[in-house]
Amino acid sequence: MRWLALAIPIVLSACSRVENSFVVKDEQKAVAAAKLVLCGWETPLQRTGARLAVSKAIDCEGSGHIRLRYASGDEHDCPVGYVTPGAKQTFTYRATETGCKEPEF
């Protein structure tokens, strides 16, 4: 019975929803809209200045992308790497005229 009392917090922590951040830096403000496509859901990114971002709790395992729609009408995808529930991750990209790049630090 004592092991059950110890196991419950471990199981509950594995089920906790951890938010992941998805950020696109758009210094030229060429991107008209962006949406996260992940786990069968589409979630729009919100613009604040030269930054588009959304935080989302991950409830699946897999990968997806951020679809960028430019003012010119062009569309490009930023590939989102593997996500898994319970892993806190931040995915950051830089929008360019020809697509999406991971920023160099």
C-alpha positions in Angstrom: 0.0 0.0 0.0 2.9 2.3 0.7 4.3 1.9 -2.8 0.9 3.1 -4.2 1.3 6.4 -2.2 4.7 6.9 -3.8 3.6 5.8 -7.3 0.7 8.2 -7.6 2.7 11.5 -7.6 5.1 9.9 -10.2 2.2 8.9 -12.5 0.6 12.3 -12.1 3.8 14.2 -12.9 4.1 12.1 -16.1 0.6 13.3 -17.1 1.2 16.9 -16.4 0.8 19.2 -19.4 4.0 21.1 -20.1 3.7 24.1 -22.5 6.1 24.3 -25.5 7.0 27.6 -27.1 7.0 28.1 -30.9 8.5 31.4 -32.0 9.2 33.0 -35.5 11.3 36.1 -35.6 10.2 38.3 -38.6 12.4 41.3 -38.6 11.2 42.4 -42.1 7.6 41.9 -41.1 7.0 40.0 -44.4 4.9 37.3 -42.8 1.2 38.0 -42.9 0.1 35.0 -40.8 1.6 31.9 -39.2 0.0 28.8 -37.8 1.3 25.8 -35.9 0.3 22.5 -37.4 0.9 19.7 -34.9 -1.0 16.7 -33.5 -3.8 17.2 -36.0 -4.5 20.7 -34.8 -3.9 24.1 -36.3 -3.0 26.9 -33.8 -2.4 30.5 -35.0 0.7 32.3 -33.8 0.1 35.8 -32.4 2.2 38.7 -33.6 3.9 41.1 -31.2 6.1 43.5 -33.1 8.6 41.4 -35.1 7.8 38.2 -33.3 5.1 35.6 -33.9 4.6 33.1 -31.1 2.3 30.6 -29.4 2.7 28.4 -26.4 0.9 25.0 -26.5 0.7 22.0 -24.2 1.8 18.9 -26.1 -0.4 15.9 -25.8 1.0 13.8 -28.6 4.3 12.4 -29.9 5.5 13.3 -33.4 6.5 16.3 -35.5 4.8 19.0 -37.4 5.5 22.4 -38.9 4.7 26.1 -38.7 3.1 27.3 -41.9 4.2 30.9 -42.8 2.0 32.9 -45.2 3.8 35.9 -46.6 2.2 39.2 -47.7 3.3 38.3 -51.2 1.1 35.2 -51.1 4.0 32.7 -50.8 3.9 30.0 -48.2 6.8 28.3 -46.5 7.0 25.7 -43.6 9.3 25.7 -40.6 9.8 22.1 -39.7 9.0 21.4 -36.0 11.2 18.6 -34.6 10.0 15.7 -32.5 7.7 16.6 -29.6 6.5 14.5 -26.7 4.3 15.1 -23.7 6.1 16.3 -20.6 9.2 17.6 -22.4 9.5 21.4 -22.2 10.9 22.6 -25.5 11.3 25.9 -27.3 11.3 26.0 -31.1 12.7 29.3 -32.5 13.0 30.2 -36.2 13.8 33.3 -38.3 11.6 34.1 -41.3 13.5 35.1 -44.5 12.2 36.0 -47.9 13.0 32.5 -49.1 11.7 30.5 -46.1 12.4 29.7 -42.6 15.7 29.2 -40.8 16.7 28.2 -37.4 18.6 31.2 -35.9 22.3 30.9 -35.1 23.3 31.7 -31.5 
